[in-house]
Structure formats: structure tokens, C-alpha cells
Amino acid sequence: MAKKVNIEITNPVGLYASPATELVDALKLYKSHVTLNYGDKSVNMKSLMGVLSLGIPHKAQIGIVVDGEDEEAVVEILTEKMKSLEIGTIQ
């Protein structure tokens, strides 16, 4: 069953290239499909170009849906990365 995580972007610059790259690289190690939702758009979160194409600003509310055999591990690493990179907070 898919897991959903809601996040508020707290970094003053938003979700910019450097942390986005670290997030994408970390997620590529897992088999689950990860979808990033912002506004009315959805992208594969394992695609750096897709993530950056959304132009996610400070205080944006995003949703991440993880679906697959290792979804628990993906949610855990995603949560840890968001905190360690000081990108956003889980809602």
C-alpha cells in the first residue's frame, strides 16, 4: 500500500539544485516508485530535471507518494534527508 508524506519546504531558497541532487541520488538506491506532487503537477522524484522543473519555493506544501516493496525504507531515508539537509519539515 502506498505511503504519503506531506512536507513544508522551510529552506529560504526553496528546493534548489544541491539538496535536490542529494535527495534524487539517495532515492535511486531503492526500487519503489516515488512521486513528487506540487500544485497540480506530479513528477518522478528520481528525476533531477523533473524535481527542478517544478521550481518549488520557500513555504511550499509538497506531497510525496512512495509505492513499492521498500516504501518504508524510502520514507525513512526521505525524512532523514529532509532534516539533515534542512530543506523541509514533515507535516
ChimeraX attribute file (.defattr): number of C-alpha atoms within 10 A of each C-alpha:
attribute: neighborCount
match mode: 1-to-1
recipient: residues
	/A:1	8
	/A:2	13
	/A:3	14
	/A:4	16
	/A:5	15
	/A:6	16
	/A:7	19
	/A:8	18
	/A:9	22
	/A:10	18
	/A:11	17
	/A:12	12
	/A:13	12
	/A:14	19
	/A:15	22
	/A:16	17
	/A:17	14
	/A:18	9
	/A:19	17
	/A:20	22
	/A:21	18
	/A:22	14
	/A:23	21
	/A:24	19
	/A:25	15
	/A:26	15
	/A:27	21
	/A:28	15
	/A:29	10
	/A:30	16
	/A:31	13
	/A:32	19
	/A:33	19
	/A:34	26
	/A:35	19
	/A:36	21
	/A:37	19
	/A:38	17
	/A:39	11
	/A:40	5
	/A:41	9
	/A:42	16
	/A:43	19
	/A:44	17
	/A:45	24
	/A:46	22
	/A:47	19
	/A:48	17
	/A:49	15
	/A:50	14
	/A:51	25
	/A:52	16
	/A:53	11
	/A:54	16
	/A:55	14
	/A:56	18
	/A:57	16
	/A:58	17
	/A:59	15
	/A:60	18
	/A:61	19
	/A:62	19
	/A:63	19
	/A:64	21
	/A:65	19
	/A:66	23
	/A:67	18
	/A:68	15
	/A:69	14
	/A:70	13
	/A:71	21
	/A:72	15
	/A:73	14
	/A:74	24
	/A:75	19
	/A:76	10
	/A:77	15
	/A:78	19
	/A:79	16
	/A:80	12
	/A:81	17
	/A:82	20
	/A:83	13
	/A:84	11
	/A:85	14
	/A:86	14
	/A:87	21
	/A:88	24
	/A:89	15
	/A:90	15
	/A:91	10
